[in-house]
């Protein structure tokens, strides 16, 4: 059997296990990478390459920082401040949080934004005594859509810019992505405010986290240290520190938490969400297999062939969006965009149309990673603290994907006409 087909069968099996949760999702993810190794698709080194991925280090470090914020009492202090100024009503909290996250994600790493804000959000939920699941999902959604607003908001946008300029065309403008990104952002906020928060389980943050934040007041010294470390993290993950990658910033911050006594070594180990670590590390080799075997390209070529030789603008947008959006639910959006954007340029050249709308469709589709907890690090980070399941992501993700597709079909042909060239 062809290696691409084998990879797709493994992916389909894992998707089924994720949805049904017959097996714990972290175990399913690890089974996927091991299966691809046993089947000869991946080398032994590739099977376990996910554990050396910088995002896994970033996750681990930020879990320790988050635990330090909770253990010191800083998160709850911040939560009390927000509650005093915004109130305890879930609606206004979601609106204020999503607005802040969208603005931050437009100019900085969406993963870094979620990693910085999540401990504070949990502190707010504990202080306000409200369910955390809807608010944490709103945090992830807003981080995923906020990055669509600017040229540098997310790697898919930057890949689209690189591809368009490499082929001799004028670059997109810095805020040009906002033509489609802003309507999607506004729609996402409206959806989470009116619908999303009501269809999600009304669960509080992870029991251990809540008990820890309630039971530990923390000394003034611990809180001061936690603030200093948090400032370092914000500068490193959102503004950027020369010579330090996000993973290095996260690890240095985690080490500082322990070395300075802000949190004990034992509490640091307890603070790491190992389900998230194993889930993400297990699925990264699957993305490698998708690229290595050509499984992703097989999907793309098959779907594109369905639209015919003379497709309408709407057909091109729908086909490319659905391919990109489907792949990004199981692959990192950077990998999805890197795979599809060159294909999209080839399609535009073959059809003899302007590539602007074609490429931006792929970029936006790759960022619509709402429907699974493994689609983006933002989604993975909130999985355990929120207490949600795979199916809960589908409840929010599928409607948001449909809304985004409709907006793309309405706006992209107007903003970037598919004119013949």
MARDOVO-972237 format. One line per 8 residues: number of its first residue (from 1); their letters; for each residue x, y, z of C-alpha. Coordinates in steps of 0.2 Angstrom, whole numbers. Example, Ala and Ser with C-alpha at 12.3 -4.5 7.8 and 13.67 -1.06 7.14 Angstrom:
1> AS> 62 -22 39; 68 -5 36
! end
This chain:
1> XXXXXXXX> 0 0 0; 6 18 -4; 14 27 11; 3 42 8; -12 31 10; -5 22 25; -2 39 33; -20 45 29
9> XXXXXXXX> -27 29 37; -17 32 53; -23 50 53; -41 45 51; -39 32 65; -32 44 77; -46 57 73; -59 44 77
17> XXXXXXXX> -50 40 93; -49 58 98; -67 61 95; -73 45 104; -60 46 117; -60 27 119; -42 29 123; -34 44 132
25> XXXXXXXX> -30 57 118; -12 58 124; -10 39 122; -19 40 105; -6 53 99; 9 43 105; 1 27 96; 0 37 80
33> XXXXXXXX> 19 41 80; 24 24 85; 13 16 72; 20 26 58; 37 21 64; 32 2 65; 25 4 47; 41 11 41
41> XXXXXXXX> 34 28 37; 45 37 49; 62 33 56; 65 30 75; 72 47 76; 57 55 67; 45 46 78; 51 55 94
49> XXXXXXXX> 56 71 86; 41 80 94; 49 79 111; 63 90 105; 52 103 97; 54 120 104; 35 122 107; 36 107 119
57> XXXXXXXX> 49 116 129; 39 132 128; 24 123 135; 34 115 149; 42 131 155; 26 141 154; 17 128 165; 30 130 178
65> XXXXXXXX> 28 149 177; 9 147 178; 10 136 193; 22 149 201; 9 163 198; -4 152 206; 7 146 221; 12 164 225
73> XXXXXXXX> -5 171 225; -1 183 211; -14 175 198; -28 177 211; -22 195 215; -23 199 197; -40 190 196; -47 200 210
81> XXXXXXXX> -41 217 202; -50 212 186; -66 206 194; -66 223 204; -65 233 188; -74 222 175; -86 213 187; -91 195 188
89> XXXXXXXX> -102 193 174; -96 181 161; -101 191 146; -91 207 149; -76 196 155; -76 187 138; -77 203 128; -63 212 137
97> XXXXXXXX> -52 196 137; -55 193 118; -52 211 114; -35 211 123; -30 195 116; -34 199 98; -24 215 99; -9 206 107
105> XXXXXXXX> -10 192 94; -10 203 79; 8 209 83; 15 195 94; 15 176 95; -2 169 98; 5 155 108; 15 166 119
113> XXXXXXXX> 0 177 121; -11 162 128; 4 156 138; 5 173 147; -13 176 149; -19 159 154; -14 159 172; -22 176 175
121> XXXXXXXX> -38 170 167; -39 155 178; -36 167 193; -50 178 187; -62 163 186; -57 158 203; -59 175 210; -76 178 201
129> XXXXXXXX> -82 160 205; -87 157 187; -84 142 175; -67 143 166; -71 132 151; -80 146 140; -68 159 145; -52 149 141
137> XXXXXXXX> -60 144 124; -63 162 121; -45 165 125; -39 152 112; -51 157 99; -46 176 100; -28 171 99; -31 161 83
145> XXXXXXXX> -41 175 75; -31 190 81; -15 184 71; -25 186 55; -25 205 56; -7 209 51; 7 203 40; 17 197 55
153> XXXXXXXX> 3 190 65; 6 172 60; 18 162 49; 5 158 36; 3 176 32; 22 178 31; 23 163 20; 10 171 8
161> XXXXXXXX> 20 187 8; 36 177 4; 28 167 -10; 20 182 -18; 36 193 -18; 47 178 -24; 36 177 -39; 39 195 -44
169> XXXXXXXX> 23 203 -37; 21 217 -26; 19 212 -7; 3 213 3; 2 228 14; 5 226 33; -13 228 38; -20 222 21
177> XXXXXXXX> -24 205 29; -37 214 40; -49 216 26; -53 198 29; -46 196 47; -56 210 55; -73 203 50; -68 186 56
185> XXXXXXXX> -62 193 72; -78 202 75; -88 187 70; -78 176 82; -81 188 97; -100 189 93; -101 170 92; -92 167 108
193> XXXXXXXX> -102 181 117; -119 175 111; -117 157 107; -101 149 111; -101 152 130; -118 144 131; -115 128 122; -98 124 131
201> XXXXXXXX> -98 114 147; -99 125 162; -83 118 170; -71 126 182; -52 126 180; -43 110 184; -47 105 202; -29 104 207
209> XXXXXXXX> -26 121 200; -41 129 209; -37 121 226; -19 127 224; -24 145 220; -37 145 234; -26 137 247; -10 146 245
217> XXXXXXXX> -9 165 249; 10 166 245; 22 179 253; 24 196 247; 42 191 242; 35 177 231; 23 188 222; 36 201 219
225> XXXXXXXX> 47 188 211; 33 181 201; 29 199 194; 47 201 189; 48 184 181; 31 188 172; 38 204 165; 53 195 158
233> XXXXXXXX> 41 182 150; 30 196 142; 46 205 135; 53 188 129; 37 181 121; 28 196 115; 41 210 112; 56 198 109
241> XXXXXXXX> 73 198 117; 88 197 105; 97 181 106; 83 172 115; 70 161 107; 53 159 115; 57 142 121; 73 149 129
249> XXXXXXXX> 63 163 137; 51 150 144; 64 138 151; 74 152 159; 58 159 167; 54 142 174; 72 140 181; 71 157 189
257> XXXXXXXX> 54 152 197; 63 137 206; 80 145 209; 73 160 217; 61 150 228; 46 157 220; 40 139 218; 47 123 225
265> XXXXXXXX> 54 110 213; 40 98 218; 27 110 214; 35 114 198; 34 96 192; 16 95 198; 12 111 188; 17 103 171
273> XXXXXXXX> 2 96 162; 10 81 155; -6 77 144; -2 92 134; 16 88 132; 13 70 126; -2 75 115; 8 89 106
281> XXXXXXXX> 24 79 105; 15 64 98; 6 73 84; 21 82 77; 28 67 69; 11 64 61; 13 81 52; 31 76 47
289> XXXXXXXX> 23 60 39; 10 70 30; 24 80 22; 36 66 19; 24 55 10; 15 68 0; -2 64 9; -6 82 11
297> XXXXXXXX> -2 86 -7; -12 71 -12; -27 78 -3; -24 95 -11; -23 89 -28; -38 78 -27; -49 91 -21; -43 104 -33
305> XXXXXXXX> -46 92 -48; -64 91 -42; -67 110 -46; -63 108 -64; -52 117 -77; -63 133 -77; -69 135 -59; -78 151 -53
313> XXXXXXXX> -69 162 -40; -81 155 -26; -76 137 -31; -57 141 -30; -59 149 -13; -71 136 -6; -59 122 -12; -43 130 -6
321> XXXXXXXX> -50 135 11; -58 118 15; -41 109 10; -31 121 21; -43 122 35; -45 103 36; -26 100 36; -23 113 49
329> XXXXXXXX> -34 104 62; -21 90 63; -5 99 57; 3 115 63; -3 130 53; 15 134 48; 17 116 40; 0 117 32
337> XXXXXXXX> 3 134 24; 21 129 19; 13 114 10; -1 122 2; 4 140 -3; 17 135 -16; 3 123 -23; -9 138 -23
345> XXXXXXXX> 3 149 -33; 4 135 -46; -15 134 -47; -16 153 -49; -3 152 -63; -11 137 -71; -28 146 -71; -20 162 -76
353> XXXXXXXX> -28 172 -62; -21 185 -50; -13 175 -35; -17 188 -21; -34 180 -17; -28 163 -20; -14 164 -8; -23 173 6
361> XXXXXXXX> -37 160 5; -24 147 10; -16 158 23; -33 162 32; -39 144 30; -23 138 39; -26 150 53; -44 144 56
369> XXXXXXXX> -38 130 68; -53 130 79; -60 112 79; -47 101 88; -36 103 103; -21 99 93; -24 111 79; -13 124 87
377> XXXXXXXX> -3 126 103; -16 139 109; -30 125 109; -18 112 117; -13 124 131; -31 126 137; -36 108 136; -33 101 153
385> XXXXXXXX> -36 117 163; -53 119 155; -58 102 158; -65 101 140; -65 86 128; -62 84 109; -80 86 105; -81 103 114
393> XXXXXXXX> -69 110 102; -80 104 88; -95 113 95; -86 129 93; -74 125 79; -86 119 66; -98 135 67; -83 146 67
401> XXXXXXXX> -76 137 52; -92 139 42; -93 158 47; -75 160 41; -78 151 25; -94 162 21; -84 178 25; -70 172 14
409> XXXXXXXX> -81 169 -1; -90 186 1; -75 197 4; -59 189 -4; -66 191 -22; -70 209 -19; -54 214 -9; -42 203 -21
417> XXXXX> -51 201 -38; -47 185 -47; -43 195 -63; -35 186 -78; -17 190 -80
! end
